[in-house]
């Protein structure tokens, strides 16, 4: 059986096991901040609206199917039928039966049933399969700014397929003039069995390098590629769509009249005719077939970065291996391998999510994965690879520390090496002396794609937040490198166990002849420990500088912002102080790694003193039932999501030795505490509190508002009882199904009403990587992190009286 046939059958099977959730918007082609196309109105029919960029701006991507024997044309995606007259033509316009949408971490399938000319014939099944592969074992493949669209057909009569794109892929401004060209490949690097390709290349006539308009890139080339046996044509949208509807084909000609995007809207189209015979007939023949297209957005350079050597135009990572034309040929012919790698990730993710949560949790993670990678732009060289990370839809900053932090469970689970790549621009820039403050910078550039830093030191003021975030992520990365049998990511142990010393980054990219990464960390020749020590030693002064700031400022935080900056400035933030204290504790282990026992001892003692004072004097309500939002805000409460870091970094696991305390100092944790750093009673009262304050659509962020942040919900309940976890996940799943939001998954929403935007419109943000908190925690500490919290399941959550939510506590 042919590969295409196998895949088509698999796609049809997936429909019968449809995804349990119905999010309002679903990813189609999502690779980076500028190649980001989504199915809007995903609960409706795919031909009711045009696909959208993540902002909600419409993008021209249309698909038609025509049945010659009935002279009927069917819109499948977008609104190309708006160009087709309803009468007076030799064809009819009708609508297929839409059988539904299925998705996993890399793939979205839209499935249709199209009737034949007579009722005696079974309908044809058409599947539009969009693959934006997540490939944790191949950084090279992940860096390629391109996705796949495969059209699968299965049935017993002939059918023609038409696909077109317009100029809105290369500019947000419809008045901009675009240039296009058509090419056929000459096999720059031909491999056995490969066939020639046809490619459309579209760009702005006058590009604006490293410039955005409405979050759209105003430089770069759209490349739309298909096999040599498809028909092609460029011209006015209505003319091409009507010609296809009449004839089922295109003319293989190119309109050379370059013009603006909506001036007699030029589109760039391919068509394919499928000759199918009923396999049960005497004639036999094919009953299924497919055609593969790729859609790419190629930019070089991708970023301007204030590197140690000064402002640098950063080339894409893939440019170290291929020219643009070579890249697109490799990508097209690499479909089988990319699909297998992505499918491996999706299957493992489903298995892990089902063990950790539920069918709903599986789908929440599946819809979140591409949203994280959609903020990443891979740059640099194999010796010094970097990821530039856009703060999508909020500030548009570059490598925002408190956006990386909520996303980092996804990086830990998927590929911790990529976490190193996304932290590296921040570390390199600050080591170079270009940032004047003593605390960690908020971001490396005010607006993507210009990562030019803040030489005046006037970035957004979150000093405790960002220092704590960097230290927690730094130790988490170190821990992910040093393992014996259970790495933080199962894919870290895949590949060649070879450590090649590099003059560049501690995490240089080494790939084999098939484009596969080597292992990340691990016990072989102490590879992981060597990499971790090399990384920390180079930047130790920064880690120590940030920790010094926390020692001075974190126990009683001054009036400042936390990551939840939309909630405003606040002094004495309980949750923020906890993050800083855990950051100091993290520095103790970082110091120990590089052999600085004096620093290690000092920071451990400070953190133990601070955490004792935090939980005994400042953090908890008078009645002992919950953490306060701020030390002096009586009657308030907060989601204590920073408690997650205590468990992720394994501080909660009791040691086999009795703690040594200074003379006269109380023990760090109360007698009978089941945890070693933050007292187990804190875990217990917060878990119980979440059970009581849960609303229809989840756990409110704090007592000030009814809105929530989904990333912090998962952080918080990852360290709660199983019952509470299930309750909150069920509420979030209900929200995904019912929310009135109409953009790619938001992380900020109302927990009551229609679950809509709370007046702040976050969308498509990569912080949904926090949804992976359960999985990151389950692999932490050699698999012992969750087990050490099992005491939370020993008794049911305590039930509080309704007055608990109204009176001062």
KELUMVO-694753 format. One record per residue (C-alpha): x, y, z; residue in three letters. Coordinates in steps of 0.5 Angstrom, whole numbers, plus 2048, in hexadecimal, padded with zeros to 3 digits. Each point is the difference from the previous one (the first is absolute). Layout:
BEGIN
XYZALA;...
! end
This chain:
BEGIN
800800800UNK;8038077FEUNK;802805806UNK;7FA8057FEUNK;7FB7FA800UNK;8027FE807UNK;800807803UNK;7FA8027FDUNK;7FD7FA803UNK;803802807UNK;7FD8077FFUNK;7F97FD7FFUNK;8017FC806UNK;802806804UNK;7F98037FEUNK;7FC7FA804UNK;805802806UNK;7FF808800UNK;803804805UNK;7FC801806UNK;801808800UNK;7FD8057FBUNK;804806801UNK;7FE8067FCUNK;8068017FCUNK;8057FA7FEUNK;8078017FDUNK;8017FE7F8UNK;8078037FEUNK;804802807UNK;807800800UNK;803807802UNK;7FD807802UNK;7FF8017F8UNK;7FE7FA7FDUNK;7FA7FF805UNK;7F97FE7FCUNK;7FA7FE804UNK;7F97FD7FFUNK;7FC805803UNK;7F97FF802UNK;8027F9801UNK;7F97FD803UNK;7FD8027F9UNK;8017FE7F9UNK;8078017FDUNK;7FD8047FAUNK;7FC805804UNK;806805801UNK;8078017FEUNK;8067FD804UNK;803805804UNK;807802803UNK;800800807UNK;7FE807801UNK;7FA7FE7FCUNK;8018047FAUNK;7FE7FC7FAUNK;8057FC7FCUNK;7FF7FD7F9UNK;8007F9800UNK;7FA7FC7FCUNK;7FF7F97FEUNK;7FB7FE7FBUNK;7FE7F97FDUNK;7FC7FF7FAUNK;7FC7F97FDUNK;8018007F9UNK;7FA7FB7FFUNK;7FB805804UNK;8038067FDUNK;800802808UNK;805804804UNK;801800807UNK;803805805UNK;8047FD805UNK;804805803UNK;800808800UNK;7FB8037FCUNK;8027FF7F9UNK;7F87FF7FEUNK;7FF808801UNK;8048007F9UNK;7FB7FB7FDUNK;7FA8027FDUNK;7F97FD802UNK;7FD7FF7F9UNK;8018007F9UNK;8067FC800UNK;8027F97FEUNK;8017FE807UNK;7FC800807UNK;803802806UNK;7FE7FB806UNK;8037FF807UNK;8037F9803UNK;7FE7FD806UNK;805802805UNK;8027FA804UNK;804803805UNK;807803803UNK;8057FB803UNK;807803803UNK;8067FE804UNK;806803802UNK;8038017F8UNK;7FA7FF7FCUNK;7F98027FEUNK;7FB7FC7FCUNK;7FA8037FDUNK;7FC7FB7FDUNK;7FA8007FBUNK;7FB7FC7FCUNK;7FF8027F9UNK;7FA7FC7FCUNK;8007FD7F9UNK;7FC8027FAUNK;7FB7FA802UNK;7FD7FD807UNK;8037FA7FEUNK;807802801UNK;804800806UNK;802807802UNK;8078027FFUNK;804802807UNK;805806800UNK;805801805UNK;804807801UNK;8057FE804UNK;805806803UNK;8067FD803UNK;805805804UNK;8047FB803UNK;803800807UNK;8067FD800UNK;804800806UNK;8067FB7FEUNK;8018047FAUNK;802808801UNK;8018017F9UNK;7F97FE7FDUNK;7FD804806UNK;8048067FDUNK;7FD7FF7F9UNK;7FB8067FFUNK;7FB7FB7FCUNK;7FA7FC801UNK;7FC7FA7FCUNK;7F98007FDUNK;7FF7F97FDUNK;7F97FF7FDUNK;7FE7F9800UNK;7FA7FD7FCUNK;7FC7FA801UNK;7FB7FD7FBUNK;7FD7FD7FAUNK;8008067FBUNK;8048067FDUNK;801806804UNK;8048077FFUNK;803804806UNK;802807800UNK;804804805UNK;8028077FFUNK;804805805UNK;8008087FFUNK;805806802UNK;7FD800807UNK;8067FB802UNK;8058057FFUNK;7FD807803UNK;7FA803804UNK;7FF8057FCUNK;7FB7FF7FAUNK;8038067FCUNK;8077FD800UNK;8037FE7F9UNK;8027F97FFUNK;8057FC7FCUNK;7FF7F97FEUNK;8047FB7FCUNK;7FF7F97FEUNK;8067FB800UNK;8017F87FEUNK;8057FD804UNK;8077FD7FDUNK;8017FC806UNK;806803803UNK;8017FA805UNK;7FC7FB7FDUNK;7FF7F9804UNK;7FD7FA7FDUNK;7F98007FEUNK;7FF807801UNK;7FC8047FAUNK;8008077FEUNK;7FC805803UNK;7FC8067FEUNK;801807805UNK;7FD806801UNK;804806803UNK;7FC806802UNK;803806804UNK;7FF807801UNK;8038047FAUNK;803805805UNK;8027FC806UNK;801803807UNK;8057FD804UNK;7FF7FE807UNK;7F9804800UNK;7F97FE802UNK;7F98027FEUNK;7FB7FE805UNK;8047FA802UNK;8027FE7F9UNK;8078007FDUNK;8018057FAUNK;8067FC7FEUNK;8017F97FDUNK;7FD7FB7FBUNK;7FA7FB800UNK;8027FA7FCUNK;7FA7FB7FEUNK;8037FA7FDUNK;7FC7FA7FDUNK;8027FA7FCUNK;8028017F8UNK;7FA7FC7FEUNK;7FB805803UNK;7FD8067FBUNK;802807802UNK;7FE8077FFUNK;800807803UNK;7FB8057FEUNK;7FA804803UNK;7FC7FC805UNK;7F98007FDUNK;8037FE7F9UNK;8047FA803UNK;7FB7FD804UNK;7FA8017FBUNK;8057FC7FBUNK;8017FB804UNK;7F97FF802UNK;7FE7FF7F9UNK;8067FC7FDUNK;8037FD807UNK;8078027FEUNK;8058067FFUNK;8048037FAUNK;807800802UNK;8018077FFUNK;802806804UNK;7FD807800UNK;806805800UNK;7FC806802UNK;803801807UNK;7FB804804UNK;7FD801807UNK;7FE7FA805UNK;7F88027FEUNK;8018037F9UNK;7FC7FB7FCUNK;8037FC806UNK;8057FB7FDUNK;8017F9803UNK;8047FB7FFUNK;7FD7F97FEUNK;8017F97FFUNK;7FB7FB7FEUNK;8007F8800UNK;7FC7FB7FCUNK;7FF7F9803UNK;7FE7FB7FCUNK;7FC7FB805UNK;7FD7F97FEUNK;7FC7FC805UNK;8047FB802UNK;7FA7FB800UNK;7FF8017F9UNK;8027FB7FBUNK;8058057FDUNK;803801807UNK;805806801UNK;802805805UNK;7FB801805UNK;804805804UNK;8068057FFUNK;803807802UNK;8048067FFUNK;805803804UNK;801808800UNK;805804805UNK;7FF807802UNK;806804803UNK;801807802UNK;8088017FFUNK;804806803UNK;807801800UNK;802804805UNK;7FB7FE805UNK;802804806UNK;804806802UNK;8037FF806UNK;805804805UNK;8057FA801UNK;806800804UNK;8048037F9UNK;7FA8057FFUNK;7FA8017FCUNK;8007FA7FBUNK;7FB7FE7FBUNK;7FF7F9802UNK;7FF7FA7FAUNK;7FB7FB801UNK;8037F9803UNK;7FE7FC7FAUNK;8058057FBUNK;8067FC803UNK;7FE7FA7FDUNK;7FC8027F9UNK;7FF8067FCUNK;7F88027FFUNK;7FF7FC7FAUNK;8047FA803UNK;7FC800806UNK;7F98007FDUNK;8027FA7FCUNK;8027FC806UNK;7FA802804UNK;7FB7FE7FAUNK;8047F97FFUNK;8017FF808UNK;7F87FF801UNK;8007F9802UNK;806801805UNK;7FD806803UNK;7F97FD801UNK;8037FA803UNK;804804805UNK;7FA805802UNK;7FB7FA800UNK;8057FD805UNK;800806804UNK;7F8800800UNK;7FF7F9802UNK;805801806UNK;7FD806802UNK;7F97FD800UNK;8027FA804UNK;803804805UNK;7FA805800UNK;7FB7FB801UNK;8057FD806UNK;800806803UNK;7F98037FFUNK;7FB7FE7FCUNK;7FD8007F8UNK;7FF808801UNK;807801803UNK;8037FC7FAUNK;7FC8057FBUNK;802806804UNK;8077FF7FFUNK;7FF7FE7F9UNK;7FD8077FEUNK;805803804UNK;8077FD7FDUNK;8008047FAUNK;7FE806803UNK;807800804UNK;8047FF7FAUNK;7FC8057FCUNK;804805804UNK;8077FD7FFUNK;8058037FAUNK;8067FC800UNK;8068037FEUNK;808800801UNK;8057FB7FEUNK;8017F9802UNK;805802805UNK;7FC805803UNK;7F87FF7FFUNK;7FB805802UNK;7F9800801UNK;7FC807800UNK;7FA7FF803UNK;7FA8057FFUNK;7FB803805UNK;7FA7FF7FBUNK;7FA804801UNK;802804807UNK;8068047FFUNK;8047FD7FAUNK;806800804UNK;8067FB7FEUNK;8027FB805UNK;7FC802806UNK;8027FD806UNK;7F97FF803UNK;7FE7FE7FAUNK;8057FA7FFUNK;7FF7FE807UNK;7F87FE800UNK;8027FD7F9UNK;8067FC803UNK;7FD7F9802UNK;7FE7FF7F8UNK;8088017FFUNK;8027FC806UNK;7FB7FA7FDUNK;8018017F9UNK;8088027FFUNK;804803806UNK;8058027FBUNK;7FB8057FDUNK;7FF803807UNK;808802800UNK;7FF8037F9UNK;7FB804802UNK;803803806UNK;8078017FDUNK;7FE8077FDUNK;7FF802807UNK;8067FE803UNK;8058027FAUNK;7FD807800UNK;800801807UNK;8077FD801UNK;8038057FAUNK;7FE805805UNK;7FB8047FCUNK;7FA800805UNK;802804806UNK;7FB7FD806UNK;8027FB805UNK;7FA7FC7FFUNK;7FE7FC7FAUNK;7FE8047FAUNK;7F87FF7FFUNK;8017FF7F8UNK;8068007FBUNK;7FC8057FBUNK;7FA804801UNK;7FD7FE7F9UNK;8017F97FCUNK;8048007FCUNK;805805802UNK;8037FD806UNK;805806802UNK;7FF800807UNK;7FF806805UNK;807804801UNK;7FC805804UNK;7FD7FA805UNK;7F98037FFUNK;7FD7F97FEUNK;7FA7FE804UNK;801800808UNK;7FF7F9802UNK;8077FF804UNK;7FE7FA805UNK;7FC7FD7FBUNK;8057FF7FAUNK;8067FF805UNK;7FC7FA803UNK;7FE7FD7F9UNK;8078007FEUNK;8037FC806UNK;7FA7FB800UNK;8007FF7F8UNK;808800801UNK;8007FA805UNK;7FA7FD7FCUNK;8058007FAUNK;8067FD804UNK;7FB7FB803UNK;7FE7FE7F9UNK;8077FE7FEUNK;8027FC806UNK;7FD7FA800UNK;8017F8800UNK;7FA7FD7FEUNK;7FA8047FFUNK;8018077FDUNK;7FC806800UNK;7FE7FF7F9UNK;8007F97FDUNK;8038027FAUNK;806803803UNK;8037F9800UNK;7FE7FF7F9UNK;8068007FBUNK;8087FF800UNK;803800807UNK;8058057FEUNK;803806803UNK;8048057FBUNK;804805804UNK;7FE8077FDUNK;803807800UNK;7F98037FFUNK;7FA7FE804UNK;8007FB806UNK;7FA7FD7FCUNK;8038007F9UNK;7FB7FD7FBUNK;8037F97FDUNK;7FC7FC7FBUNK;8017FA7FCUNK;7FF7FF7F9UNK;7F97FF801UNK;7FF807803UNK;7FF7FC807UNK;803803807UNK;8057FD804UNK;7FD7FF808UNK;7FF805804UNK;8047FF807UNK;8007FA803UNK;8057FB804UNK;8047FE7FAUNK;807802802UNK;7FD805804UNK;7FE8047FAUNK;7FA804804UNK;804802806UNK;8058037FBUNK;7FB8037FCUNK;7FD803806UNK;806802804UNK;8038047F9UNK;7FA8037FFUNK;7FF803808UNK;808802800UNK;7FF8047FAUNK;7FB804803UNK;8007FF808UNK;801807801UNK;7F98027FDUNK;7FD7FA805UNK;803803806UNK;7FF8077FEUNK;7F87FF7FFUNK;8007FB807UNK;803806804UNK;7FB8057FDUNK;7FB7FA803UNK;803800807UNK;7FF807800UNK;7F98017FEUNK;7FC7FA7FFUNK;7FE7FE808UNK;7FC807800UNK;7FF8027F9UNK;7FF8077FEUNK;7FA8037FCUNK;8027FD7F9UNK;7FD7FC7FBUNK;7FF7F87FFUNK;8007FC7FAUNK;7F8802800UNK;8018077FFUNK;7F98017FDUNK;7FE800807UNK;804806802UNK;806802805UNK;8007FD807UNK;8047FF806UNK;8027FA805UNK;7FD7FB7FBUNK;8007FA803UNK;8017FB7FAUNK;8058057FDUNK;8047FF806UNK;8007F9800UNK;8038007F9UNK;806804802UNK;8017FB806UNK;8007FA7FCUNK;8048047FBUNK;805801806UNK;8007F9802UNK;8017FE7F8UNK;807804801UNK;8027FC805UNK;8007F97FCUNK;8038047FAUNK;806803804UNK;8017F8802UNK;8007FE7F9UNK;8068047FFUNK;8037FF806UNK;7FF806804UNK;7FE7FD807UNK;801807803UNK;7FA8037FCUNK;7FC7F9800UNK;800800808UNK;7FE808800UNK;7FB8007FBUNK;7FD7FA803UNK;800803807UNK;7FD8067FEUNK;7FA7FC7FCUNK;7FF7FC806UNK;7FF806804UNK;7FC8047FBUNK;7FB7FA7FFUNK;7FF7FF808UNK;7FE807801UNK;7FC8007F9UNK;7FB7FB803UNK;800801807UNK;800808800UNK;7FD8037F9UNK;7FD7FB7FBUNK;7FA7FD803UNK;7F9802802UNK;7FE801808UNK;7FC7FA800UNK;8067FC7FCUNK;7FB7FE7FAUNK;8048037FBUNK;8068057FDUNK;7FE807800UNK;8018047F9UNK;804805804UNK;803800807UNK;7FC805803UNK;7FA7FF7FCUNK;7FB7FC805UNK;7FA7FD7FCUNK;8047FF7FAUNK;8027F97FDUNK;8057FE7FAUNK;8017FB7FCUNK;8077FD802UNK;8037FE7F9UNK;807801802UNK;8007FA805UNK;8007FC7FAUNK;8088027FFUNK;8017FD807UNK;7FE7F97FEUNK;8038017F9UNK;807801803UNK;7FF7FA805UNK;801805806UNK;7F97FD803UNK;8037F9800UNK;8037FE807UNK;8077FE801UNK;8027FA804UNK;804804805UNK;7FD805805UNK;8018077FEUNK;805804804UNK;7FE807803UNK;803806803UNK;800800807UNK;7FA802803UNK;7FC8007F9UNK;7FA7FC7FFUNK;8007FB7FBUNK;7FF8027F9UNK;7F97FC800UNK;7FB7FE805UNK;8017F9804UNK;7FC7FB7FBUNK;8018047FAUNK;8007FB7FAUNK;8048057FCUNK;807803801UNK;8008077FEUNK;7F98037FFUNK;7FC7FD806UNK;7FB7FB7FDUNK;7FB804804UNK;8008057FBUNK;7FF7FB7FAUNK;7FA7FD804UNK;7FD807802UNK;8008027F8UNK;7FE7FA7FDUNK;7FA800805UNK;7FF8087FEUNK;8007FE7F9UNK;7FA7FB801UNK;7FC805803UNK;8018067FCUNK;7FF7FD7F9UNK;7FB8037FBUNK;7FD7FD7FAUNK;8068017FCUNK;8067FF804UNK;804803806UNK;800808801UNK;807803800UNK;7FE804807UNK;7FB803804UNK;8008077FCUNK;7FD7FD7F9UNK;7FC7FA7FDUNK;8057FF7FBUNK;8057FB7FFUNK;8077FE7FDUNK;8007F97FDUNK;8077FF801UNK;800802807UNK;7FA7FB801UNK;8047FA7FEUNK;806803804UNK;7FC800806UNK;7FC7FA800UNK;8067FC7FDUNK;802800808UNK;7F97FF802UNK;7FC7F9802UNK;7FE7FC7FAUNK;7F9802801UNK;801807800UNK;8047FF7FAUNK;7FA7FC7FCUNK;7FB806803UNK;8048057FDUNK;8027FD7F9UNK;7F97FE7FFUNK;7FE807801UNK;8058037FBUNK;7FE7FB7FBUNK;7F9802801UNK;8038077FFUNK;8037FE7F9UNK;7F97FD7FEUNK;7FC806802UNK;804806800UNK;7FE8067FCUNK;8078027FEUNK;8018007F8UNK;808800800UNK;8057FB801UNK;8007FD807UNK;801806805UNK;8037FF807UNK;7FC805803UNK;7F87FF800UNK;7FA801805UNK;7FF7FA804UNK;7F8802800UNK;7FB8037FBUNK;8027FE7F9UNK;8077FE802UNK;8028067FBUNK;806805800UNK;800804806UNK;8018077FDUNK;8077FE7FEUNK;8017FC7FAUNK;8067FB800UNK;8007FB7FBUNK;8057FB7FDUNK;805801805UNK;8057FB801UNK;7FF800808UNK;7FB7FA7FFUNK;8077FC800UNK;7FE800808UNK;7FA7FB7FEUNK;8067FB800UNK;801801807UNK;7FE7F9802UNK;8047FD7FBUNK;806804802UNK;7FF7FE808UNK;7FF7F97FFUNK;8077FF7FCUNK;804804805UNK;8047FE806UNK;8017F97FCUNK;7F97FF801UNK;7FF801807UNK;7FD807800UNK;7F97FE800UNK;8017FA804UNK;802805806UNK;7FA8047FFUNK;7FB7FA801UNK;7FE802807UNK;7FC8057FDUNK;7FB7FA7FEUNK;8007FD807UNK;7F9804802UNK;7FB8037FCUNK;8008087FFUNK;7FE804806UNK;7F98037FFUNK;7FF807802UNK;7FA804802UNK;7FE8057FBUNK;802806805UNK;8077FE7FEUNK;7FF8047F9UNK;7FD806803UNK;803802807UNK;807802802UNK;8057FB802UNK;
! end
